[in-house]
Every structure is written in structure tokens, then in C-alpha cells.
């Protein structure tokens, strides 16, 4: 049901009247772009900003296209004109990416990217914080840790800058820097400033890992999904199908930065027998996403979430919670439910503007609110989740 991205152009962008949607998920080492069925794609963008003075109202992409085209006709930069338009629009999720950055997004769909091995998000006060560090990656080896505040990249301050711009600097976009080149990170941890030199590398992510946990007679299968890159949903489905018949499932979506929405729907299909996964709107027009029939609806299931659970991962969490299929444990999720539409500019750059929002099967909006788990816990969330699972008749 969920095939590859529908491609209308060299980077999967459709021109003319064909609609392409995006929920953006930006990794500081690369980006994961999400897809909806047929001619619609979706992405999820990392930022911890909550609604404030920024607009959540849809922005008219025709005005942006006109501004970019006018600049190009005058011999000026269409990209710069688009950046100025997005800045004036008040769209807090709007962004402009150059051609190379968008190619990196495409490569990240397969879990491959050039970067330093960390993901980042923006805090409410405009600072950029490390959300996750790839184990064994360049940032990890240099001593960067999750929750560090990223204050600068090669001397350029990050405060108040778009996450996409910080991402580009980490990758070396526009400077010709590639794998093996060094980047200097300014960090702050527990109020103390520090500097780390990190060398970029070509990295591959393992989006889904599966292992058994617990020591009792009834097995527990822990499925950890860190992003919904291409194939991740199928890996989750296969893990559920191959689990022992009496095993309970712990689905760990903590620090999951989102990604391909189609993969999240495939993951939902592993636990649901068809039915609604989410609804979304595009300039007020309502649309829906549905699970495939035939999922495992009886196996005990607990989902772990936290503040790093974003976008497509929130879509999956909301579906399993609203449908009564899982007990959710952890802390409130990130709160990214806006939908973006990408437009290709005359010079090959890509601009994204907010066009709507998605909702859970129960009609809850995620944008700015996130999802509150059934059992809110701080530390020892995994241990509490195992206890809950045992009470459901799975694991120990």
C-alpha cells in the first residue's frame, strides 16, 4: 500500500498544480523527509519552539513563487527573495534549502548522510539544544552529549537562527567541506562553556533495533525506533510478526525525530486491523491516512515517549493511544503537527511553507501541544513501562 515516493522531478518535487506535502524532520547531521501516499510527501521539522508571536496560519505559496520569479527575472537571487519572504511571513516552520541541502535530505531518506552524528532542536528561548547523539559517531567520540546547548558552529552563534541554517553549517553546506573536514562546536553544559572539534563523516543510521528484555518466563521484545527512514515501518512490522506468540511489545519512540509519514503508518498497521491513523488538512481541505488490515491487535503493547518524540512519531503514538491499542508511558511529546508544502525555486532551491495541521483519530491537534502519555513518568521510564506491560499480560 505504501510504495516509494512519487517523483515528478529530480528531487521528488512536483511542479504546476500537483500538490506535494511535507511534515519536516531535520537532523543536525542530515534530514529525514516523510511521505504520504501517491503524489503527496511529508516531513517533520525539529524545533522546541512553542506557539508565540509566530503564525500557524497557512501561508500562500503563490506569493512566494511570484517573489522568487520576480527576483530571477531581475537577475537577482530567487533564494534570497524566498528567504526574505519566509522571514516576513511569520511562519515559524517555514524554511528555504539550497539544492545541495535538499539532495542531502533525499539521501537521508535511506538513512545515509554526511554530518557529525547528532540531532538538534530549538528551545523556547531560541537556543539550539542537542536532542540526540549517534552512538559511536563523530560527535559522540568528541564528547558531545544529549541536552548540551549548541552555542556556535565554527564561531557563528546559533541563538535565534533557524535550525535548518545550523544544520547546514554542521554539514558544511556552501563551503565545500565534506567527510573528513573539521568543524568547531561551541557547547554549554550545566552552565559551563566548552569547545569540541568534530570531524564530519559519511554516516549510516540504524533506525530500528530489536532485542529481548526482562528475566521472567514470558518474553518481552523491545523495539527501538529512532527515526522513520525508508524501511523503518517494515522493520517494525517484521519484528512484531517474528516475536514469540506470548511476547509483549515495548515500542520505544523516545528521541525519535520523525521522518517518513508513510513508514509511521506502516508501523501503525503492525498493531491495527485497518482504520484511521490520522487526518490532516491542506488549506482547509480534509484528508485522511488509514492503516492496512491484518495487524496484531491482541498482543500487549506499551509505547515509550518523551520530549524528543516528534512529528511522524507523534502521529503513530496518537493513533495507538486514541485507538486504545497501547498504553503510553513517559513524558509529553514534542508537539510538531504542522504540514508544509515544498516549492522548487527557479535556481533549484526549495522553499517550504506551512499549509495545515494533522490530528489524531480522536481529533486532537498535536501542534504546540504534543501528546501526554497515559502514565507520566520521569526517570526509570523503561522500568515503569515493563511493569505496565506485565500488568497487561505480557513480559515480566
C-alpha positions as CSV (number, residue, x, y, z in Angstrom):
1,X,0.0,0.0,0.0
2,X,2.8,2.4,0.8
3,X,5.2,2.5,-2.1
4,X,8.2,4.7,-2.9
5,X,7.9,8.4,-3.1
6,X,6.0,9.6,-6.2
7,X,8.6,11.6,-8.2
8,X,7.7,14.4,-10.6
9,X,11.2,15.9,-10.8
10,X,14.9,15.2,-10.0
11,X,14.3,15.7,-6.3
12,X,10.8,14.3,-6.0
13,X,9.2,17.8,-6.2
14,X,6.1,18.3,-8.4
15,X,5.6,21.5,-10.4
16,X,2.4,23.1,-11.5
17,X,-0.9,22.3,-9.8
18,X,0.2,18.9,-8.4
19,X,0.2,19.1,-4.6
20,X,3.2,17.9,-2.6
21,X,3.0,18.0,1.2
22,X,5.7,17.9,3.8
23,X,6.0,17.4,7.6
24,X,9.7,18.2,8.0
25,X,12.1,16.3,10.3
26,X,15.6,17.9,10.3
27,X,18.5,16.1,11.8
28,X,21.6,18.2,12.5
29,X,23.5,15.6,10.6
30,X,21.0,15.2,7.8
31,X,17.3,15.3,7.4
32,X,14.5,12.8,7.0
33,X,11.7,13.6,4.6
34,X,8.3,11.9,5.1
35,X,5.9,10.7,2.5
36,X,2.2,10.5,2.2
37,X,0.5,8.2,-0.3
38,X,0.7,8.7,-4.1
39,X,1.6,12.3,-5.0
40,X,2.0,13.6,-1.5
41,X,5.1,13.7,0.6
42,X,5.6,14.8,4.2
43,X,8.4,15.8,6.5
44,X,8.8,16.8,10.2
45,X,11.0,19.7,11.5
46,X,12.9,19.7,14.8
47,X,12.4,22.7,17.0
48,X,11.2,23.0,20.5
49,X,9.6,26.4,19.9
50,X,6.0,26.6,21.0
51,X,3.4,29.0,19.6
52,X,4.2,32.5,20.5
53,X,4.4,35.5,18.1
54,X,4.8,33.2,15.2
55,X,2.0,32.3,12.8
56,X,0.3,29.0,12.5
57,X,-2.0,30.2,9.7
58,X,-1.4,28.8,6.2
59,X,0.8,30.9,4.0
60,X,0.1,31.4,0.3
61,X,2.8,29.8,-1.7
62,X,1.8,31.7,-4.8
63,X,3.0,34.9,-3.3
64,X,6.4,33.3,-2.6
65,X,6.6,31.9,-6.1
66,X,5.9,35.4,-7.5
67,X,8.5,37.0,-5.4
68,X,11.1,34.4,-6.4
69,X,10.2,34.6,-10.1
70,X,10.3,38.4,-10.0
71,X,13.8,38.4,-8.4
72,X,15.0,35.9,-11.0
73,X,13.7,38.0,-13.9
74,X,15.6,41.0,-12.5
75,X,18.8,38.9,-12.3
76,X,18.7,38.7,-8.5
77,X,18.8,35.7,-6.2
78,X,15.5,33.8,-6.1
79,X,16.7,32.0,-3.0
80,X,17.4,35.3,-1.2
81,X,14.0,36.6,-2.2
82,X,12.4,33.5,-0.8
83,X,14.3,33.7,2.4
84,X,13.1,37.3,2.9
85,X,9.5,36.3,2.1
86,X,9.6,33.4,4.6
87,X,11.2,35.7,7.3
88,X,8.4,38.3,6.8
89,X,5.6,35.7,6.7
90,X,5.9,34.8,10.4
91,X,5.7,31.1,9.5
92,X,7.7,29.6,12.4
93,X,8.2,26.3,10.4
94,X,9.0,28.0,7.1
95,X,12.4,27.3,5.6
96,X,14.5,27.6,2.4
97,X,17.0,25.0,1.4
98,X,19.6,25.2,-1.4
99,X,19.9,22.4,-4.0
100,X,22.7,20.5,-2.2
101,X,20.8,20.6,1.2
102,X,17.8,19.1,-0.4
103,X,19.8,16.4,-2.0
104,X,21.1,15.6,1.5
105,X,17.5,15.3,2.6
106,X,16.9,12.8,-0.2
107,X,19.9,10.7,0.8
108,X,18.8,10.8,4.5
109,X,15.6,9.0,3.5
110,X,17.8,5.9,3.2
111,X,19.5,6.6,6.5
112,X,22.7,7.9,4.9
113,X,24.2,11.4,5.3
114,X,27.3,13.4,5.8
115,X,27.5,15.1,9.2
116,X,28.7,14.8,12.7
117,X,26.1,12.4,14.1
118,X,23.8,14.5,16.3
119,X,20.2,15.8,16.0
120,X,19.2,19.2,17.3
121,X,16.1,21.1,18.3
122,X,15.3,24.7,19.2
123,X,14.3,25.6,22.7
124,X,11.5,28.1,23.6
125,X,14.1,30.9,24.2
126,X,15.6,30.5,20.7
127,X,18.7,28.4,21.7
128,X,19.7,25.2,19.9
129,X,20.0,22.1,22.1
130,X,21.4,18.6,21.2
131,X,18.4,16.2,21.1
132,X,20.3,13.0,20.4
133,X,23.9,11.9,19.7
134,X,24.5,8.9,17.4
135,X,26.4,6.3,19.3
136,X,30.0,5.9,18.0
137,X,29.6,8.8,15.7
138,X,32.0,11.8,15.4
139,X,30.1,13.9,18.0
140,X,29.9,11.0,20.4
141,X,33.6,10.4,20.1
142,X,34.3,14.1,20.7
143,X,32.3,14.1,23.9
144,X,29.1,15.8,22.8
145,X,26.1,14.7,24.8
146,X,22.4,14.9,24.6
147,X,21.0,18.1,26.2
148,X,24.2,20.1,25.6
149,X,23.3,23.6,24.3
150,X,24.9,24.2,20.9
151,X,26.0,27.8,21.1
152,X,28.1,28.1,18.0
153,X,29.3,26.3,14.9
154,X,32.7,27.4,13.5
155,X,32.4,30.6,15.5
156,X,28.9,31.5,14.2
157,X,26.4,31.9,17.0
158,X,23.3,29.7,16.8
159,X,21.0,31.5,19.1
160,X,17.9,32.8,17.2
161,X,19.0,31.2,13.9
162,X,16.8,28.7,12.0
163,X,17.6,25.1,12.8
164,X,18.0,24.5,9.1
165,X,20.8,27.1,9.0
166,X,22.6,25.4,11.9
167,X,22.2,22.1,10.2
168,X,23.8,23.4,7.0
169,X,26.8,24.7,9.0
170,X,27.2,21.4,10.7
171,X,27.3,19.6,7.4
172,X,29.5,22.3,5.8
173,X,27.0,23.2,3.1
174,X,28.1,26.1,0.9
175,X,31.7,25.8,2.0
176,X,32.8,22.8,0.0
177,X,33.6,20.9,3.2
178,X,33.0,17.1,3.0
179,X,33.6,14.0,5.0
180,X,36.9,14.3,7.0
181,X,36.7,18.1,7.4
182,X,36.7,19.6,10.9
183,X,34.0,21.7,12.5
184,X,34.4,23.6,15.8
185,X,31.4,23.3,18.1
186,X,30.7,25.7,20.9
187,X,28.8,24.0,23.7
188,X,27.3,24.7,27.1
189,X,26.7,22.0,29.7
190,X,25.5,22.7,33.3
191,X,26.4,26.4,32.8
192,X,29.9,25.7,31.7
193,X,31.2,26.6,28.2
194,X,33.3,24.2,26.3
195,X,34.7,23.7,22.8
196,X,34.8,20.5,20.8
197,X,36.5,19.9,17.4
198,X,34.5,17.3,15.4
199,X,35.3,15.7,12.0
200,X,32.5,15.2,9.6
201,X,31.9,11.6,8.3
202,X,29.7,9.7,6.0
203,X,27.3,8.0,8.4
204,X,24.5,5.4,8.2
205,X,21.8,5.2,10.8
206,X,20.2,2.0,12.2
207,X,16.7,3.4,12.6
208,X,15.2,0.3,14.2
209,X,16.8,-2.2,16.7
210,X,15.2,-5.2,18.3
211,X,16.2,-7.0,21.4
212,X,14.7,-9.1,24.2
213,X,14.5,-7.7,27.7
214,X,13.3,-8.9,31.1
215,X,14.2,-12.1,33.0
216,X,10.8,-13.7,33.5
217,X,9.4,-16.7,31.8
218,X,7.2,-14.6,29.5
219,X,9.4,-12.8,26.9
220,X,9.3,-9.1,26.2
221,X,10.5,-7.7,22.9
222,X,11.9,-4.1,22.9
223,X,11.6,-2.4,19.5
224,X,13.6,0.9,19.5
225,X,12.9,3.3,16.5
226,X,15.0,6.4,16.4
227,X,13.6,7.7,13.1
228,X,11.2,6.8,10.3
229,X,13.6,6.5,7.4
230,X,12.8,4.4,4.4
231,X,12.1,0.8,5.5
232,X,11.7,1.5,9.2
233,X,8.0,0.8,9.3
234,X,8.5,-2.6,7.6
235,X,11.2,-3.5,10.1
236,X,8.8,-2.8,13.0
237,X,6.1,-4.9,11.3
238,X,8.5,-7.7,10.7
239,X,9.7,-7.6,14.3
240,X,6.2,-7.9,15.6
241,X,5.4,-10.8,13.3
242,X,8.6,-12.7,14.3
243,X,8.1,-12.1,18.1
244,X,7.2,-15.2,20.1
245,X,3.5,-15.7,20.4
246,X,3.3,-14.9,24.1
247,X,5.6,-11.9,24.0
248,X,4.6,-8.4,24.9
249,X,6.0,-5.5,22.9
250,X,7.7,-2.3,24.2
251,X,7.8,0.2,21.3
252,X,10.4,2.8,22.3
253,X,9.9,6.1,20.4
254,X,11.9,8.3,22.7
255,X,14.1,10.8,20.9
256,X,12.5,9.7,17.6
257,X,12.9,12.7,15.3
258,X,10.1,11.7,12.9
259,X,10.6,11.1,9.2
260,X,8.6,9.4,6.5
261,X,4.9,9.5,7.5
262,X,4.2,6.5,5.2
263,X,6.7,4.5,7.4
264,X,4.9,5.6,10.5
265,X,1.6,4.4,9.0
266,X,3.2,1.1,8.1
267,X,4.3,0.8,11.7
268,X,0.7,1.5,12.9
269,X,-0.5,-1.2,10.6
270,X,1.6,-3.7,12.5
271,X,-0.7,-3.2,15.5
272,X,-4.1,-2.2,14.0
273,X,-6.6,-4.1,11.8
274,X,-7.1,-1.2,9.4
275,X,-8.9,2.0,10.3
276,X,-7.9,5.6,10.8
277,X,-4.4,6.6,11.7
278,X,-4.6,10.4,11.3
279,X,-6.3,13.2,9.5
280,X,-4.7,16.3,8.1
281,X,-5.8,19.4,6.2
282,X,-4.3,21.4,3.3
283,X,-5.7,24.9,3.2
284,X,-8.8,23.6,5.0
285,X,-9.3,20.6,2.8
286,X,-9.6,17.5,5.0
287,X,-7.7,14.2,4.1
288,X,-7.0,11.0,6.0
289,X,-4.4,8.2,6.5
290,X,-5.5,4.6,7.1
291,X,-3.7,1.5,8.4
292,X,-3.7,-1.7,6.4
293,X,-5.8,-4.6,7.7
294,X,-4.4,-7.6,9.4
295,X,-2.2,-6.2,12.1
296,X,-1.7,-7.8,15.5
297,X,-4.5,-6.4,17.7
298,X,-4.2,-8.7,20.7
299,X,-0.5,-8.7,21.7
300,X,0.2,-6.5,24.8
301,X,1.8,-3.2,23.8
302,X,3.3,-0.3,25.6
303,X,4.8,2.8,23.8
304,X,7.6,4.9,25.4
305,X,7.7,8.6,24.5
306,X,9.4,11.8,25.7
307,X,10.0,15.4,24.7
308,X,12.2,14.2,21.7
309,X,9.3,12.2,20.2
310,X,8.4,14.3,17.2
311,X,6.1,14.6,14.2
312,X,5.6,11.2,12.5
313,X,6.5,9.5,15.8
314,X,3.8,11.6,17.4
315,X,1.3,10.7,14.6
316,X,2.0,7.0,15.4
317,X,1.7,7.5,19.2
318,X,-1.6,9.4,18.8
319,X,-3.1,6.7,16.6
320,X,-2.2,3.8,19.0
321,X,-3.4,5.8,22.0
322,X,-6.7,7.1,20.6
323,X,-7.5,3.7,19.1
324,X,-7.0,2.1,22.6
325,X,-4.3,-0.2,21.2
326,X,-1.4,0.8,23.5
327,X,-0.7,2.2,26.9
328,X,1.7,5.1,26.5
329,X,4.4,5.8,29.2
330,X,6.9,8.6,29.6
331,X,6.8,12.4,29.3
332,X,4.8,14.7,26.9
333,X,5.9,14.6,23.3
334,X,7.5,17.4,21.3
335,X,4.4,18.9,19.6
336,X,5.0,19.2,15.9
337,X,1.9,18.7,13.9
338,X,2.2,21.3,11.2
339,X,2.1,20.4,7.5
340,X,4.5,22.1,5.0
341,X,4.3,22.2,1.2
342,X,7.7,22.5,-0.7
343,X,8.0,24.7,-3.8
344,X,11.0,24.5,-6.1
345,X,12.5,27.9,-6.9
346,X,14.0,29.0,-10.3
347,X,17.5,28.4,-9.1
348,X,16.9,24.9,-7.8
349,X,16.4,25.8,-4.1
350,X,13.4,24.6,-2.2
351,X,11.1,26.7,0.0
352,X,8.7,25.2,2.5
353,X,5.6,26.9,3.9
354,X,3.0,25.8,6.4
355,X,-0.3,24.8,4.8
356,X,-2.2,23.0,7.5
357,X,-2.0,20.6,10.5
358,X,-2.7,17.0,11.3
359,X,-4.8,15.4,14.0
360,X,-5.1,12.1,15.8
361,X,-8.0,9.8,15.2
362,X,-9.8,11.3,18.2
363,X,-9.5,14.8,16.6
364,X,-6.7,16.1,18.9
365,X,-4.3,18.6,17.4
366,X,-0.6,17.9,18.1
367,X,0.9,21.2,17.0
368,X,2.3,23.1,20.0
369,X,0.6,20.7,22.5
370,X,2.2,17.3,21.9
371,X,0.7,14.1,23.3
372,X,0.5,13.5,27.0
373,X,1.2,9.8,27.8
374,X,-1.3,7.7,29.8
375,X,1.4,7.3,32.6
376,X,3.6,10.3,33.0
377,X,7.0,9.4,34.5
378,X,10.4,10.9,34.5
379,X,13.3,8.7,35.4
380,X,13.2,4.9,35.1
381,X,10.6,5.1,32.3
382,X,11.7,1.8,30.8
383,X,11.4,0.0,34.1
384,X,7.9,1.5,34.6
385,X,6.9,0.5,31.1
386,X,8.0,-3.1,31.8
387,X,5.8,-3.1,34.9
388,X,2.8,-1.8,32.9
389,X,3.4,-4.4,30.2
390,X,3.5,-7.2,32.8
391,X,0.1,-6.0,34.1
392,X,-1.3,-6.3,30.6
393,X,-0.3,-9.9,30.5
394,X,3.0,-9.6,28.6
395,X,6.6,-9.7,29.7
396,X,7.7,-9.6,33.3
